[in-house]
Amino acid sequence: MEYPNNRKEAKETGAKYYFTGQPCSRGHIALRKTKGSCVMCMKEDWAMDNERRKEKPKSEAAKAAGRRYYEKNREAVIARAAARPSYEVRQYKDLHKQKNPEYYKSLTSVRKRRHRNATPQWITAEQKLAMRKLYLQAMQLTKLTGEKYVVDHIVPLINDSVCGLHVPWNLRVITQEENLKKANKFLDDLVCNPT
């Protein structure tokens, strides 16, 4: 694409960018916005701001504002999320996973520890085998149907009312979609609050 050679020409033609071929004050030879900023300088500034934000956790006021916004605009937020193509979401998640491997290792570690802590010592070898079979069944159904199946805890391991055990009679195979809707609720929660 052909860009104007200077800012004046860019303003006259209504172009967003121009290219002089000269280095900016930081030494970048790159496109410049018609407003005057070097695109590479802007990217560096954004990256530095992002690093600074990572160091400071989000304030409680900002979290509360986010919750209030969601409560007021719940349907719109859900509709926007549903309209986003699933492959875009998958790409974003994959990229996030690549950039933050330690975070995802810690999540896996926490999940495994939760399962270990919720598994009673008195459980028998046959019962452990029955649990493994449920996980295999979920994997087979996923391969067979193409839809993701997971093993769900009927009474969740973590819940405000009651916490379940990691035992075969508290497990069932359901679709991932159903499991995400259920979250950490169990039958009593779902009957009382069907949202």
C-alpha positions in Angstrom: 0.0 0.0 0.0 1.3 3.5 -0.9 1.4 6.0 2.0 1.8 9.8 1.9 5.4 11.0 2.4 4.7 13.6 5.1 2.1 14.6 7.7 0.8 17.5 5.8 0.0 15.4 2.7 -1.6 12.7 5.0 -3.9 15.3 6.5 -4.9 16.7 3.1 -5.7 13.2 1.7 -7.4 12.0 4.9 -5.0 9.1 5.3 -4.5 7.6 8.8 -0.8 7.0 8.4 2.2 8.4 6.5 5.8 7.2 6.0 8.8 9.5 5.8 11.6 6.9 5.7 13.3 8.9 8.5 13.9 7.6 12.0 11.7 9.0 14.8 13.1 10.4 18.1 13.6 6.8 19.4 15.2 5.6 16.1 12.3 3.7 14.6 11.9 3.8 10.8 8.2 3.0 10.7 4.7 4.3 9.8 3.5 7.3 11.7 -0.1 8.2 12.6 -1.4 11.4 11.0 -1.7 12.7 14.5 2.1 12.5 14.6 2.9 9.4 16.7 5.3 6.7 15.5 3.5 3.3 15.4 6.4 1.4 16.9 6.7 3.9 19.7 3.0 3.5 20.4 3.4 -0.3 20.5 6.3 0.0 22.9 4.4 2.3 25.2 1.4 -0.1 25.2 3.6 -3.0 26.1 5.2 -1.0 29.0 1.7 0.0 30.2 0.6 -3.6 30.1 3.7 -4.7 32.1 3.0 -2.0 34.7 -0.7 -3.1 35.0 0.4 -6.7 35.6 2.4 -5.5 38.6 -0.5 -3.7 40.2 -3.5 -5.9 40.9 -6.9 -4.6 39.9 -8.4 -2.4 42.6 -11.5 -3.5 44.5 -13.3 -0.4 43.2 -12.6 -1.4 39.6 -13.7 -5.0 40.3 -16.9 -3.7 41.9 -17.5 -1.4 38.9 -17.1 -4.4 36.5 -19.6 -6.5 38.5 -22.1 -3.6 38.5 -21.7 -3.2 34.8 -22.3 -6.9 34.2 -25.4 -7.0 36.4 -26.9 -4.0 34.5 -26.0 -5.3 31.1 -26.0 -9.0 31.6 -28.0 -9.9 28.4 -25.9 -7.6 26.2 -22.6 -9.0 27.6 -23.8 -12.6 27.0 -25.0 -11.7 23.5 -21.7 -10.1 22.6 -19.8 -13.2 23.9 -22.1 -15.6 22.0 -21.7 -13.6 18.8 -17.9 -13.9 18.9 -16.8 -16.8 16.7 -15.7 -19.8 18.7 -12.4 -20.2 16.7 -11.4 -16.6 17.8 -12.0 -17.5 21.4 -10.0 -20.8 21.0 -7.1 -18.8 19.4 -7.1 -16.3 22.2 -7.2 -19.1 24.8 -4.4 -21.0 23.1 -2.2 -17.9 22.9 -2.9 -17.1 26.5 -1.9 -20.6 27.4 1.4 -20.3 25.5 2.3 -17.0 27.1 1.4 -18.2 30.7 2.4 -21.8 31.0 3.2 -21.5 34.7 -0.3 -20.2 35.4 -1.9 -23.2 33.7 0.4 -25.6 35.5 -0.7 -24.1 38.8 -4.4 -24.5 37.8 -3.8 -28.1 36.9 -2.0 -28.7 40.2 -4.8 -27.1 42.2 -7.4 -29.2 40.4 -5.5 -32.4 41.0 -5.0 -31.5 44.7 -8.7 -30.8 45.1 -9.5 -34.2 43.7 -6.9 -35.9 45.9 -8.2 -34.1 49.0 -11.9 -34.9 48.2 -11.1 -38.6 47.6 -11.7 -40.5 50.9 -9.0 -42.9 52.1 -11.5 -45.8 52.5 -12.3 -45.9 48.7 -11.6 -49.3 47.2 -9.6 -50.3 44.2 -12.8 -51.3 42.3 -14.3 -47.9 43.0 -11.1 -46.2 41.7 -11.4 -48.3 38.6 -15.0 -47.3 38.2 -14.0 -43.7 38.3 -11.3 -44.3 35.7 -13.9 -45.9 33.4 -16.0 -42.8 33.6 -13.1 -40.6 32.4 -12.4 -43.1 29.6 -16.1 -43.1 28.7 -16.0 -39.3 28.4 -12.9 -39.5 26.2 -14.6 -42.1 24.0 -17.8 -40.1 23.6 -15.8 -37.0 22.7 -14.0 -39.0 19.9 -17.2 -40.7 18.8 -19.5 -37.6 18.6 -17.0 -34.8 18.1 -18.6 -32.9 21.0 -16.5 -32.5 24.1 -17.7 -34.7 27.0 -16.4 -34.3 30.6 -16.8 -36.0 34.0 -18.9 -33.9 36.3 -19.2 -33.9 40.1 -22.9 -34.1 40.8 -22.4 -32.4 44.2 -19.5 -30.1 43.5 -16.2 -30.4 45.3 -16.5 -26.7 46.3 -19.9 -25.1 47.0 -21.2 -22.6 49.6 -23.8 -25.1 51.0 -22.1 -28.5 50.8 -18.9 -30.0 49.3 -19.0 -33.3 47.5 -16.5 -36.2 47.4 -14.5 -37.4 44.5 -16.2 -40.9 44.4 -17.9 -42.9 41.6 -21.4 -42.3 42.8 -20.8 -38.5 42.7 -19.6 -38.6 39.1 -21.4 -38.6 35.8 -20.5 -38.0 32.1 -22.1 -34.9 30.5 -21.2 -32.5 27.7 -18.8 -29.7 28.4 -21.5 -27.2 27.5 -23.8 -28.6 30.2 -21.0 -28.7 32.7 -20.1 -25.0 32.1 -23.7 -24.0 32.5 -23.9 -26.0 35.8 -20.7 -24.5 37.2 -20.3 -25.4 40.9 -24.0 -25.7 41.5 -25.8 -29.0 42.3 -29.4 -30.1 42.1 -30.7 -28.1 45.1 -29.1 -24.9 43.7 -30.4 -25.5 40.2 -34.0 -26.1 41.5 -33.9 -23.0 43.7 -32.0 -20.7 41.2 -32.5 -22.0 37.7 -30.3 -19.2 36.1 
